[in-house]
Structures are given as structure tokens and as C-alpha cells.
Amino acid sequence: MSRARQFLALLLLTVFVYITVGLLPAFVRNLRLQRYVESLTHSGGIHTQNAGQIRAQVLQRAAELRLPVAASDVQVEQADHATRISIRYVVPVRLPGYTVKLHFSPSAGR
């Protein structure tokens, strides 16, 4: 392999790693929020709480994870001892010369 090809391959690998490292934290935090919402909908005591209390718990966990989730981003539906939680939010990730807006929509329940 010529030096030019080696340099290009190394450059592409470096760019790939840099972008991955920049985006990965947002995906990991979203996965943690998804797991939290799933555990919340499977907990026995959720049926005794109103939608506002559930929303507050989700917002607190999102804040702990440093995710930009607003109250209007969290939808809580309750009917017949079933609860569904849906969240839609955007995380801006700043990369050199460009900002990527990652759209997430974790949800759980019936």
C-alpha cells in the first residue's frame, strides 16, 4: 500500500473515531432513559400515580442523564391499569463545523 493510501486510511479512521466518540454519549444516555422508562412502566406502583407524577419522575431521570427533555416532550397515557410513556426529544451534538441534531423517541408500556 502506498504512503498516500495509508495516510488516507488513517485519516478516515481518525474522522470515524472522532465522530463516533462525539455521538456515542447521547446514544448511551438515551438507552439509559429507555431502560428507566421500561422499568417504570413495569413497576407495580405506577398505577397509583397520576400522569403528572410519572412525568415528573421521567423529567428528573432525564435531568440526571443531562438530556434536554422538557415536560411537553413526555406523554403519559393511562387506561385500564395500563400505562404508556412516550418521549420525543432532540439532542444537538456539536462537531467541528457542523451541529448534528439527534432525534430520540424512547417509549414503553401498553
Backbone hydrogen bonds, N-H to C=O, Kabsch-Sander energy under -0.5 kcal/mol:
donor,donor_aa,acceptor,acceptor_aa,energy
6,Q,2,S,-2.3
7,F,3,R,-2.8
8,L,4,A,-2.4
9,A,5,R,-2.7
10,L,6,Q,-2.5
11,L,7,F,-2.7
12,L,8,L,-2.7
13,L,9,A,-2.3
14,T,10,L,-2.4
15,V,11,L,-2.4
16,F,12,L,-2.5
17,V,13,L,-2.6
18,Y,14,T,-2.4
19,I,15,V,-2.5
20,T,16,F,-2.5
21,V,17,V,-2.7
22,G,18,Y,-1.8
23,L,19,I,-2.1
24,L,20,T,-2.7
26,A,23,L,-0.7
27,F,23,L,-1.3
28,V,24,L,-2.4
29,R,25,P,-2.5
30,N,26,A,-2.0
31,L,27,F,-2.1
32,R,28,V,-2.1
33,L,29,R,-2.0
34,Q,30,N,-2.7
35,R,31,L,-2.3
36,Y,32,R,-2.0
37,V,33,L,-2.6
38,E,34,Q,-2.3
39,S,35,R,-2.4
40,L,36,Y,-2.5
41,T,37,V,-2.3
42,H,38,E,-1.2
43,S,39,S,-0.6
43,S,40,L,-0.8
46,I,43,S,-1.0
47,H,44,G,-0.7
48,T,45,G,-1.3
49,Q,46,I,-1.3
54,I,50,N,-2.0
55,R,51,A,-2.7
56,A,52,G,-2.1
57,Q,53,Q,-1.8
58,V,54,I,-2.2
59,L,55,R,-2.7
60,Q,56,A,-2.2
61,R,57,Q,-2.2
62,A,58,V,-2.5
63,A,59,L,-2.3
64,E,60,Q,-2.2
65,L,61,R,-1.8
66,R,63,A,-1.3
67,L,62,A,-2.7
69,V,67,L,-2.2
70,A,68,P,-0.5
73,D,70,A,-1.8
74,V,71,A,-1.3
75,Q,73,D,-0.6
75,Q,86,S,-3.4
77,E,84,R,-2.9
79,A,82,A,-2.4
82,A,79,A,-1.2
84,R,77,E,-2.8
85,I,108,A,-2.7
86,S,75,Q,-2.6
87,I,106,P,-2.4
88,R,73,D,-1.7
89,Y,104,F,-2.1
91,V,102,L,-2.8
93,V,100,V,-3.5
94,R,92,P,-0.5
95,L,93,V,-0.6
95,L,98,Y,-3.0
98,Y,95,L,-2.3
100,V,93,V,-3.0
100,V,98,Y,-0.5
102,L,91,V,-2.7
102,L,100,V,-0.7
103,H,101,K,-0.5
104,F,89,Y,-2.8
104,F,102,L,-0.5
108,A,85,I,-2.1
110,R,83,T,-1.0
